[in-house]
Amino acid sequence: MHLAHSFVVTASLALVACGGGKKPAAASPSDGRSADADDDSAEGDDAARDEGNADSEAEVGGIPTKCVDQHGTCVPPKGFVERLCQGSFPGVALVMFEKSSPWKRGYMRAEVEPVNASGGVTGEGNLLLGEEVVIVRVRAQPKDGMQVTGAGGWDVLRWDGTCATVSEGEMGLNQNGPMSSAVVTFRFLDEPMREALRADPAVNEAYLKRRSHCKGATMGEVTRECEVWDKKLIDAVVSAVRGGIELPMPQKLP
């Protein structure tokens, strides 16, 4: 299910990498359509072509950078999202949360248990009040006006690399208070991603202090100091990503 990063050539990476110095692919050139062509048809063809191009971009082994318009919201292409929401991809999440990424953010209005309507992995721990997420799919109500329970809302990507499905009442599109994030588990990131993050002084300090106080513990009973520095490491990683730190392409991809 995962695409092997080792087969991706340098030119492909330039097309698919996102943010932090990784440039989006250029827009496709005009297809030469005459000026008096039917506007609705042209818009439909352009949308279909854009979605097709975005899907092709995701298929070559990286993370898309071009929007697909879904009910007025910028989301990644459908094929990429279907693969993304079947597993857990913490490195991909960090890239998609990068400061320069185009994806629309959402903010939780309530604490809710994570549910993944796509049938894939769910994260550990509830979605929290104020938690920042990336919208990857819009689940709109049917156009005929019939209200279907569970049909409205969004599929979102959390900071831990898992997807969740939330309703319109549970999440808003505007930040209304302090932001939080899902738990970013540093050891779940691949080595190049960890090294890139440790270039940030706050991340490196928290990493070293956590290692000292936790003494290699990853589960079970730990000291209060270990818990404190574990939280500080998570916060430092999130802050570095929001601040625009340059990240490499993750080794584990959808």
N, C-alpha and C positions, 0 to 999 in steps of 0.2 A: 504493500500500500504506500510505502514511503518511496520518494524519488531519491536516488543516490546522488549526492552532491558531487562526488568525485568525477562524474561524467559530464558536469556542466562546464562548458568552455568559458573563457574570460568574456567573450562577446556577449554570451547569454546573461552572465551576471550583471553586465552593465545595463541590460534591459529590465531585469527583474528586481534588482536590489532596491531597498527602500530607505530613504532618509540618511542622515549622518554621512553625507558625501556620496551616497549611492543614488545616482540620478535616475528619474523616471524616463521611460521610453518616450521618444518624440511622437507627437500626434501623427496619424496616418495622413498622407497627402490626399488632395481632392481627387474624386473619381471622375471628374470632368462632366458631371451632370449639367445639363443645360439650365439656364436661369428660369425658364418657364415651366420646369418640371413641377409636378404636383407636390406641394409643400408637405402634406401629411405623409405621402409615400416616401419622400426624401428623408423626413425625420425618422420614420420607421426603419428604413434601410440603414441610415447612419447609426441608429441605436443598436440594430442587430449586428452591424459590422464592428462597432466599438466593443460589444460584449464578446463577439468572436475573437477580436484581437486580444482582449484582456484574458480570455480563457487560454489562448495560445501562449500568452506571456507567462501564465501560471504553470502551463504544462511543461515548459522547458527546464524546470527544476529549481524554481526559486519562489519568491514572495511577490505577488502582483503589486504594482504601484499605480495602475490606472483604474479609475472609478468605473463601475457599472451603475447607472442610474436606476434605482428601484423605488418607485413611488416617491421620487424627489429626494432620495437619500443616496449618498455615495457609499457603495458597498463593494467588496471584492467579487470577482466572478463566481458564478454558481458552482462550477466544478471544484474550484479551490476550497470553497466554503464547505462543501459536502465532505471532502477529505479532512479538512481541518477539524470539523466538529465530530469526527469519529474517534479522535485520539486526544492526546495531551502533548502540546508543543510549546513548552515554556520559552524557548529561544525565539520562536516565531512571534510569540506574543510581545516580547520586548521590542522586536523590530517594528511590529505594527503599532505599538504605542509610542514610537519615536516622535520627537517634537515636530519633525517635518513631514510626517505621514499624512495622507489626505483623508483618512478614515474618520467618520463621524463618531464622536464620543457620546455616551449616555451616562447618567448618574442615578444611582438607586435612590428611590424615595422611601424605601422600607427594607427591613431585614427579611429575607426570604430564603427558603431552602432551595438549593440549586436543582433544577430539572432541565434535562437536555432532550427536547422533543425530537431531535435528529436521531436519537437512540444511541449516541456515543457516550464517551467518558464524561463524568461530572466531577467537579473539583471538590476538595475537602473543605468543609466549612461553609457556612451560609454566605450569601451575598449580603453585604452590610450596608447600612444607611450611608449614603455618600460615596459608595464604591464606584470608581470610574471603570467603564467598560468600553469596548469598541463594537459598534453595530456591524454585524456581518450579513444579516438577512432581515428583511422587513416581512413580517407576517401580517398582511393586510386583510381586512374584512372583505368578503365578496362584493363585487361591483353592483350586484342586483339589490343591495341594501339589506339583505337578510343577515341578521346578527347571529354569528356562530360562536359559541363559547370556546375560548382558547384560540380563535383564529387571528385576533389582533395582537400586536406586540412585535417583539424582535427576538432574533437569535443574536447573542452577544458573545464576544471573546473576553475572558477575564485575564488579569495579569499572570495567573498561574498557567496559562496555556490551554485551558479547557473552555468549552462553550456552555452557555446556559440560555434557556428560553424564559423571557420575562414579559409581563403584560404591560399595557399602557398605564395602568394604575400603579405599577411597581417601580417604573423607571421614567425619568424625564430627560429632556434634551438640554436642559440648562443646569449649570452648577448652582446649587442653593445652600452652600455651606462648605465645611471642610471636606476635602476629598480623602478617600481611603482606597485601598487596593486589596485584591486577593493576595494570598501569601506567595511570594516568589522564593522558591527553595533553591538556594545558590548551587547546591551540589547536583541538582537536576539539569543545570546548564552545561553545555559542552565546554571543553577546555579553552578553545579560542574565545568564546563568549565571556568566560570567567576572567581571562587575562585582560580582555578589553575593558571590562568593568573595573578591574582593579587598578587601571590607569587613573581612575578618579580617586583622589586622596581620601575622601570620606568613606568610599566603599572599601578601600584597602585597609584603612584603620579598623573599620567595623569587622571586616573579614578576619584580621589578625587577632583582634580582641575576642571575637566569638570563638575562634579556634583555641585560644588560650584558656578561656573559661569553660568551654564545653568539652574540651579534651577528646574530641572525636565523636562525642555522643550524637546520635541522630534520632534516637527514640528513647522512651522510658523516662525515668526520673532524672531531672537535671537541676542544676543550681539556679538560684535567682539571677545571678550574674549572667549565666548562659542564656536565660530567657531574655534578659535585657538586651544583650548584644545580638541575639538572633533577630529581635525586632528592629534594632538599629541597622543591621545589615540589610534587611528588607527595605526599610525606609530609604537607606542610602542608594540602593540599586534603583528604586523607583524615581528618586530625585535626580539621579544621574541621567536616566533615560529621558525624563521630562525636560531636563536641561539641555539635551542635544548631544550627548556623548556619541561618538562614532562607534557603531557596532558592526561586527562581521556578519556574513551570511551564516545562519545556523546550520549545523551539520544534519540535524534531524528536521526533515521537512514533510509536509502533508503529501 
